[in-house]
Structures are given as structure tokens and as C-alpha cells.
Amino acid sequence: MDGEGSRARSIGFARLTELPLEDVRALLNEPRNHRHMPLATVFSEEDTARWVHDKDVQWEQHGFGPEAVLVDGGLAGWGGFQREDAGADLSLVLAPRFWGHGAEVARRFVDRGFGELGLEEIVVSLPFSRSPARALAPYGFRDQGTVTHGSVTFRLFRLRRADWAGSGARP
């Protein structure tokens, strides 16, 4: 770890449209994140603007969507829920210097999904480069096979509200 520590003093969320486009572009083009993002490409300024717009439109379409993750007021990553065929799909991408905050940010997203957003279940499409034992098992997600996005196959995991509420599995 590089001094950021594993506990955030303050974690917050904001619409991606509220952030400087160049900050979002730097995050999207972070090469250390690309190894876990098989659909990632190099984003131009125009690509980034379109990506931010497309993510933000989901809020109007579904009542939820990806958003910026802020740690101590600064951009730490992006994440949230996207409507996919399998359900409300939770994603989380943090800048490398904030990787130690992933468990807390993920827990807050799951709490918000089942609480504020009223979701009955949450799915995660996990790339094969990530370990489900480390990334999802502490939350109680269950293996549901695979799902394909674009031309890439991911492992699919699901967590139901009742399992979250009754499990005590909150890292």
C-alpha cells in the first residue's frame, strides 16, 4: 500500500457528469485496471464524453446507474449498478492507489442497492482475472455460471436481498 491506508476517512458518490472529463479519462485509461477489464479500450476525450453520457442516462432509464466513487472528496474510481439481462449488475473500478478501499466501497454499494434502490437481487459479472473467493465470497454472492457481454465471457454471481439481510456477511 502506498500510504492511503485501507480505511477511508470519507467515502462518497457523485454523478460522473459532475467530474472533470480529464479525470474520468485518466481513470478509464489506467493500464493496471485494464487487466481486469477485458472490454476496456483506450479512451479519447470524445470516447470518454460518450461513456460518461451513456452511464448517466441509465439513471433516467432505470433509477440507478454507475457513478463516481469519491474518497476524501477526490475521484477514487467508478462503480454502481447497470441494467444487464441478468439483472442489476454491480461494477467497481478503483484507481490503484485506492485499491485498499474496495471492500468498504463494495459494501456501501450493496447496502445502497438493497436499501435506497430497493433491489431484490444484485449480480456481478466477474472477469476470469479476478478471484471470486476474495472479491465476492465475503458478501455471500453465489456462482450462477457464466454470462457474455460483447464477445467476452464472465463468471456470473448473484446475491439476493434475503441472503444479504440474513447472513451477517458484511465485510
C-alpha positions in Angstrom: 0.0 0.0 0.0 1.2 3.5 -0.7 0.2 5.4 2.3 -3.5 5.8 1.5 -4.4 3.2 4.2 -7.1 0.6 3.9 -9.7 2.7 5.7 -11.2 5.8 4.1 -11.9 8.8 6.2 -14.7 9.7 3.9 -16.3 7.8 1.1 -18.9 9.4 -1.1 -20.6 9.2 -4.5 -21.3 11.6 -7.3 -22.7 11.5 -10.8 -20.0 11.1 -13.3 -21.1 14.2 -15.1 -20.1 16.3 -12.1 -16.4 15.5 -12.6 -13.8 16.9 -14.9 -13.7 14.8 -18.0 -9.9 14.6 -18.0 -10.0 13.0 -14.5 -12.5 10.3 -15.7 -10.4 9.7 -18.8 -7.3 9.1 -16.8 -9.1 6.6 -14.6 -10.6 4.8 -17.7 -7.1 4.6 -19.3 -5.3 3.3 -16.2 -3.4 0.3 -17.5 -3.3 -1.6 -14.2 -7.1 -1.6 -14.2 -7.3 -2.9 -17.8 -6.0 -6.3 -16.9 -9.3 -6.9 -15.0 -11.4 -5.1 -17.6 -11.5 -7.3 -20.8 -13.8 -5.0 -22.6 -11.7 -1.9 -21.9 -10.1 0.2 -24.7 -8.1 3.3 -24.8 -10.5 6.3 -24.4 -10.1 9.5 -26.3 -11.7 12.7 -25.0 -14.7 12.1 -27.2 -14.9 8.4 -26.2 -14.9 9.5 -22.5 -17.6 12.1 -23.0 -19.8 9.4 -24.7 -19.0 6.9 -22.0 -20.0 9.3 -19.2 -23.2 10.3 -21.0 -24.1 6.6 -21.6 -23.6 5.8 -17.9 -25.5 8.8 -16.7 -28.5 8.1 -19.0 -29.0 4.9 -17.1 -30.2 6.9 -14.1 -33.1 8.2 -16.0 -33.9 4.9 -17.7 -33.6 2.6 -14.6 -33.4 4.8 -11.5 -29.8 3.7 -11.0 -26.5 3.7 -12.8 -22.8 3.9 -12.5 -21.4 6.9 -10.6 -18.1 8.3 -9.3 -16.6 7.0 -6.1 -15.0 9.7 -4.0 -12.5 9.2 -1.2 -11.9 12.2 0.9 -13.6 14.3 -1.8 -11.3 13.2 -4.7 -12.1 10.8 -7.5 -11.1 7.3 -6.5 -13.0 5.3 -9.1 -16.3 4.5 -10.5 -18.9 1.9 -9.8 -22.5 1.1 -9.2 -25.3 -0.7 -10.9 -26.0 -1.2 -14.6 -29.1 -2.9 -16.0 -28.0 -6.1 -17.8 -30.0 -9.1 -19.0 -29.1 -10.9 -15.8 -30.2 -8.0 -13.5 -28.7 -5.0 -11.8 -25.0 -5.7 -12.4 -22.6 -4.2 -9.8 -19.3 -2.9 -11.1 -16.4 -1.3 -9.1 -13.2 0.1 -10.6 -10.8 2.0 -8.3 -7.6 3.8 -9.2 -4.7 1.7 -8.0 -3.8 4.0 -5.1 -7.4 3.3 -3.7 -7.5 -0.5 -4.1 -7.3 -0.9 -0.3 -10.8 0.8 -0.1 -12.6 -1.7 -2.3 -14.2 -3.8 0.4 -15.7 -0.8 2.1 -16.9 0.8 -1.2 -18.4 -2.5 -2.3 -20.2 -3.0 1.0 -21.7 0.5 0.6 -22.9 -0.2 -2.9 -24.6 -3.4 -1.8 -26.2 -1.7 1.2 -27.4 1.1 -1.1 -28.7 -1.4 -3.7 -30.8 -3.3 -1.3 -31.7 -0.3 0.8 -32.1 3.0 -1.0 -32.6 1.5 -4.5 -34.9 -1.3 -3.3 -33.2 -4.0 -5.5 -34.3 -7.6 -4.8 -31.0 -9.0 -6.1 -27.6 -7.9 -7.3 -25.4 -9.7 -9.9 -21.7 -9.3 -10.6 -20.1 -10.2 -13.9 -16.6 -11.1 -12.7 -13.7 -11.3 -15.2 -11.7 -14.5 -15.0 -8.7 -12.5 -13.9 -10.3 -11.8 -10.5 -10.7 -14.3 -7.7 -14.3 -14.8 -6.6 -13.1 -16.1 -3.2 -11.6 -12.7 -2.5 -13.9 -10.4 -4.4 -17.3 -11.8 -3.7 -17.4 -14.7 -1.2 -17.3 -12.4 1.9 -20.6 -10.9 0.7 -22.4 -14.2 0.1 -22.6 -14.0 -3.7 -23.4 -17.4 -5.3 -22.0 -18.7 -8.5 -24.6 -18.7 -11.3 -22.4 -19.9 -14.2 -21.3 -17.5 -16.9 -22.6 -14.6 -18.9 -21.3 -13.0 -22.1 -21.0 -9.2 -22.6 -19.9 -8.3 -26.1 -17.6 -11.1 -27.1 -16.2 -11.7 -23.6 -17.4 -14.4 -21.2 -17.5 -13.5 -17.5 -18.4 -15.6 -14.4 -21.8 -14.6 -13.1 -22.6 -14.3 -9.4 -25.9 -13.4 -7.7 -26.8 -12.1 -4.2 -30.4 -11.9 -3.1 -31.7 -9.3 -0.6 -32.8 -12.0 1.9 -29.4 -13.7 1.8 -27.6 -10.4 2.5 -30.0 -9.3 5.3 -29.9 -12.7 7.0 -26.3 -13.7 6.5 -24.4 -11.2 8.6 -21.9 -11.4 5.7 -20.8 -7.8 5.8 -17.1 -7.4 5.5 
